[in-house]
Amino acid sequence: MEFVDGSDLTNYMKANEGSNHIEKVRKLGGQLISSIKYLHEFSIAHLDLNPNNIMLTRDEENVKLIDLGISRRLESVKHTISQQFTPRYQSPGQIRGQLSTKADIWSFGCVLLHFATGIRPYANVKI
């Protein structure tokens, strides 16, 4: 397992709140989608993409996708319990127990929206 000397995306966003960092969003978002694509090439769904599971290296130039604890090979997933996931980043299908790579793509969009705007997904909804 690789040691990542840095912090998670949640802490980065808190430390840089209000700053215009769209270029950083573009760069790190591109790296994140590459990581997701790599998992999907092996039919693995991460299933818990959220800012706490995305590490930035100390120089804040690279992302590392972490916490594959509930990741599954798609052909081995029959159903799931929605409480295992971070609700704000969970896809509608995932909430209903329908898992596919689409769940990760939805979560990626929620993470990117939060990263770009500073607004948590469903901020006005009590979860």
Phi and psi restraints in degrees (value plus and minus 20) as a CYANA .aco file:
   2 GLU   PHI    -100.0   -60.0
   2 GLU   PSI     117.9   157.9
   3 PHE   PHI    -107.8   -67.8
   3 PHE   PSI     108.5   148.5
   4 VAL   PHI    -131.6   -91.6
   4 VAL   PSI      92.5   132.5
   5 ASP   PHI    -110.6   -70.6
   5 ASP   PSI      67.6   107.6
   6 GLY   PHI    -190.9  -150.9
   6 GLY   PSI    -171.0  -131.0
   7 SER   PHI    -157.6  -117.6
   7 SER   PSI     148.8   188.8
   8 ASP   PHI    -101.9   -61.9
   8 ASP   PSI     147.8   187.8
   9 LEU   PHI     -83.8   -43.8
   9 LEU   PSI     -51.6   -11.6
  10 THR   PHI     -78.8   -38.8
  10 THR   PSI     -69.8   -29.8
  11 ASN   PHI     -86.4   -46.4
  11 ASN   PSI     -56.8   -16.8
  12 TYR   PHI     -81.3   -41.3
  12 TYR   PSI     -65.1   -25.1
  13 MET   PHI     -84.7   -44.7
  13 MET   PSI     -59.0   -19.0
  14 LYS   PHI     -83.9   -43.9
  14 LYS   PSI     -63.1   -23.1
  15 ALA   PHI     -90.0   -50.0
  15 ALA   PSI     -45.5    -5.5
  16 ASN   PHI    -134.1   -94.1
  16 ASN   PSI       2.7    42.7
  17 GLU   PHI     -78.4   -38.4
  17 GLU   PSI     112.6   152.6
  18 GLY   PHI      65.4   105.4
  18 GLY   PSI     -27.4    12.6
  19 SER   PHI    -106.9   -66.9
  19 SER   PSI     129.5   169.5
  20 ASN   PHI    -105.5   -65.5
  20 ASN   PSI      85.5   125.5
  21 HIS   PHI    -149.2  -109.2
  21 HIS   PSI      18.3    58.3
  22 ILE   PHI     -81.2   -41.2
  22 ILE   PSI     -53.1   -13.1
  23 GLU   PHI     -85.7   -45.7
  23 GLU   PSI     -57.5   -17.5
  24 LYS   PHI     -87.0   -47.0
  24 LYS   PSI     -59.5   -19.5
  25 VAL   PHI     -80.5   -40.5
  25 VAL   PSI     -66.1   -26.1
  26 ARG   PHI     -81.9   -41.9
  26 ARG   PSI     -67.6   -27.6
  27 LYS   PHI     -86.0   -46.0
  27 LYS   PSI     -71.4   -31.4
  28 LEU   PHI     -92.2   -52.2
  28 LEU   PSI     -52.4   -12.4
  29 GLY   PHI     -82.8   -42.8
  29 GLY   PSI     -59.2   -19.2
  30 GLY   PHI     -83.4   -43.4
  30 GLY   PSI     -60.1   -20.1
  31 GLN   PHI     -87.4   -47.4
  31 GLN   PSI     -59.8   -19.8
  32 LEU   PHI     -85.0   -45.0
  32 LEU   PSI     -64.6   -24.6
  33 ILE   PHI     -86.1   -46.1
  33 ILE   PSI     -50.5   -10.5
  34 SER   PHI     -84.9   -44.9
  34 SER   PSI     -59.7   -19.7
  35 SER   PHI     -84.2   -44.2
  35 SER   PSI     -63.0   -23.0
  36 ILE   PHI     -84.3   -44.3
  36 ILE   PSI     -63.8   -23.8
  37 LYS   PHI     -79.2   -39.2
  37 LYS   PSI     -61.2   -21.2
  38 TYR   PHI     -80.5   -40.5
  38 TYR   PSI     -66.2   -26.2
  39 LEU   PHI     -80.4   -40.4
  39 LEU   PSI     -64.2   -24.2
  40 HIS   PHI     -86.0   -46.0
  40 HIS   PSI     -48.3    -8.3
  41 GLU   PHI     -82.6   -42.6
  41 GLU   PSI     -43.6    -3.6
  42 PHE   PHI    -123.0   -83.0
  42 PHE   PSI      -3.7    36.3
  43 SER   PHI      38.6    78.6
  43 SER   PSI      14.2    54.2
  44 ILE   PHI    -127.4   -87.4
  44 ILE   PSI     109.1   149.1
  45 ALA   PHI    -124.6   -84.6
  45 ALA   PSI     110.6   150.6
  46 HIS   PHI     -87.5   -47.5
  46 HIS   PSI     -69.4   -29.4
  47 LEU   PHI      54.9    94.9
  47 LEU   PSI     -20.4    19.6
  48 ASP   PHI    -166.7  -126.7
  48 ASP   PSI      28.1    68.1
  49 LEU   PHI     -93.4   -53.4
  49 LEU   PSI     102.5   142.5
  50 ASN   PHI    -181.7  -141.7
  50 ASN   PSI     145.2   185.2
  51 PRO   PHI     -78.7   -38.7
  51 PRO   PSI     -45.4    -5.4
  52 ASN   PHI     -91.1   -51.1
  52 ASN   PSI     -41.2    -1.2
  53 ASN   PHI    -123.1   -83.1
  53 ASN   PSI      -1.5    38.5
  54 ILE   PHI    -145.0  -105.0
  54 ILE   PSI      93.3   133.3
  55 MET   PHI    -116.1   -76.1
  55 MET   PSI     124.1   164.1
  56 LEU   PHI    -128.4   -88.4
  56 LEU   PSI     117.8   157.8
  57 THR   PHI     -85.2   -45.2
  57 THR   PSI     143.9   183.9
  58 ARG   PHI     -73.8   -33.8
  58 ARG   PSI     -58.0   -18.0
  59 ASP   PHI    -100.1   -60.1
  59 ASP   PSI     -20.3    19.7
  60 GLU   PHI      39.4    79.4
  60 GLU   PSI       9.8    49.8
  61 GLU   PHI    -126.9   -86.9
  61 GLU   PSI     -32.9     7.1
  62 ASN   PHI    -158.7  -118.7
  62 ASN   PSI     127.1   167.1
  63 VAL   PHI    -129.0   -89.0
  63 VAL   PSI     131.6   171.6
  64 LYS   PHI    -151.7  -111.7
  64 LYS   PSI     106.8   146.8
  65 LEU   PHI    -104.1   -64.1
  65 LEU   PSI     104.6   144.6
  66 ILE   PHI    -142.6  -102.6
  66 ILE   PSI    -199.9  -159.9
  67 ASP   PHI      37.0    77.0
  67 ASP   PSI      52.6    92.6
  68 LEU   PHI    -112.6   -72.6
  68 LEU   PSI       2.1    42.1
  69 GLY   PHI     -78.4   -38.4
  69 GLY   PSI     -54.3   -14.3
  70 ILE   PHI    -130.9   -90.9
  70 ILE   PSI     -10.1    29.9
  71 SER   PHI     -83.1   -43.1
  71 SER   PSI     128.9   168.9
  72 ARG   PHI    -163.1  -123.1
  72 ARG   PSI     128.2   168.2
  73 ARG   PHI     -90.6   -50.6
  73 ARG   PSI     111.4   151.4
  74 LEU   PHI     -79.9   -39.9
  74 LEU   PSI     -54.3   -14.3
  75 GLU   PHI     -92.8   -52.8
  75 GLU   PSI     -33.0     7.0
  76 SER   PHI    -115.7   -75.7
  76 SER   PSI     -24.6    15.4
  77 VAL   PHI    -112.2   -72.2
  77 VAL   PSI     100.2   140.2
  78 LYS   PHI    -123.2   -83.2
  78 LYS   PSI     -64.2   -24.2
  79 HIS   PHI    -176.4  -136.4
  79 HIS   PSI     153.7   193.7
  80 THR   PHI    -168.2  -128.2
  80 THR   PSI     146.1   186.1
  81 ILE   PHI    -126.9   -86.9
  81 ILE   PSI     100.6   140.6
  82 SER   PHI     -85.1   -45.1
  82 SER   PSI     -41.4    -1.4
  83 GLN   PHI     -87.4   -47.4
  83 GLN   PSI     -32.9     7.1
  84 GLN   PHI     -94.2   -54.2
  84 GLN   PSI     -34.6     5.4
  85 PHE   PHI    -126.2   -86.2
  85 PHE   PSI     147.7   187.7
  86 THR   PHI    -106.4   -66.4
  86 THR   PSI      87.1   127.1
  87 PRO   PHI     -76.0   -36.0
  87 PRO   PSI     -58.3   -18.3
  88 ARG   PHI     -84.4   -44.4
  88 ARG   PSI     -40.1    -0.1
  89 TYR   PHI    -132.0   -92.0
  89 TYR   PSI     -15.2    24.8
  90 GLN   PHI    -104.4   -64.4
  90 GLN   PSI     116.8   156.8
  91 SER   PHI     -94.9   -54.9
  91 SER   PSI     135.5   175.5
  92 PRO   PHI     -76.9   -36.9
  92 PRO   PSI     -60.2   -20.2
  93 GLY   PHI     -83.7   -43.7
  93 GLY   PSI     -59.5   -19.5
  94 GLN   PHI     -84.4   -44.4
  94 GLN   PSI     -59.0   -19.0
  95 ILE   PHI     -80.2   -40.2
  95 ILE   PSI     -56.8   -16.8
  96 ARG   PHI    -103.6   -63.6
  96 ARG   PSI     -20.1    19.9
  97 GLY   PHI      67.1   107.1
  97 GLY   PSI     -10.4    29.6
  98 GLN   PHI    -115.5   -75.5
  98 GLN   PSI      82.3   122.3
  99 LEU   PHI    -121.2   -81.2
  99 LEU   PSI     117.0   157.0
 100 SER   PHI    -180.0  -140.0
 100 SER   PSI     159.3   199.3
 101 THR   PHI     -84.0   -44.0
 101 THR   PSI     -40.5    -0.5
 102 LYS   PHI     -81.1   -41.1
 102 LYS   PSI     -50.4   -10.4
 103 ALA   PHI     -81.2   -41.2
 103 ALA   PSI     -62.5   -22.5
 104 ASP   PHI     -87.7   -47.7
 104 ASP   PSI     -56.9   -16.9
 105 ILE   PHI     -86.0   -46.0
 105 ILE   PSI     -61.9   -21.9
 106 TRP   PHI     -79.3   -39.3
 106 TRP   PSI     -69.1   -29.1
 107 SER   PHI     -82.1   -42.1
 107 SER   PSI     -58.4   -18.4
 108 PHE   PHI     -78.6   -38.6
 108 PHE   PSI     -65.0   -25.0
 109 GLY   PHI     -81.0   -41.0
 109 GLY   PSI     -61.2   -21.2
 110 CYS   PHI     -85.0   -45.0
 110 CYS   PSI     -63.0   -23.0
 111 VAL   PHI     -82.8   -42.8
 111 VAL   PSI     -65.9   -25.9
 112 LEU   PHI     -84.2   -44.2
 112 LEU   PSI     -60.6   -20.6
 113 LEU   PHI     -81.0   -41.0
 113 LEU   PSI     -65.4   -25.4
 114 HIS   PHI     -82.5   -42.5
 114 HIS   PSI     -64.5   -24.5
 115 PHE   PHI     -83.1   -43.1
 115 PHE   PSI     -63.4   -23.4
 116 ALA   PHI     -94.2   -54.2
 116 ALA   PSI     -54.6   -14.6
 117 THR   PHI    -128.3   -88.3
 117 THR   PSI     -40.4    -0.4
 118 GLY   PHI      60.8   100.8
 118 GLY   PSI     -17.5    22.5
 119 ILE   PHI    -122.6   -82.6
 119 ILE   PSI     102.9   142.9
 120 ARG   PHI     -85.8   -45.8
 120 ARG   PSI     124.0   164.0
 121 PRO   PHI     -77.4   -37.4
 121 PRO   PSI     118.1   158.1
 122 TYR   PHI      37.2    77.2
 122 TYR   PSI      18.7    58.7
 123 ALA   PHI     -78.4   -38.4
 123 ALA   PSI     -48.6    -8.6
 124 ASN   PHI    -112.5   -72.5
 124 ASN   PSI     -14.4    25.6
 125 VAL   PHI    -129.9   -89.9
 125 VAL   PSI     110.7   150.7
 126 LYS   PHI     -98.3   -58.3
 126 LYS   PSI      97.6   137.6
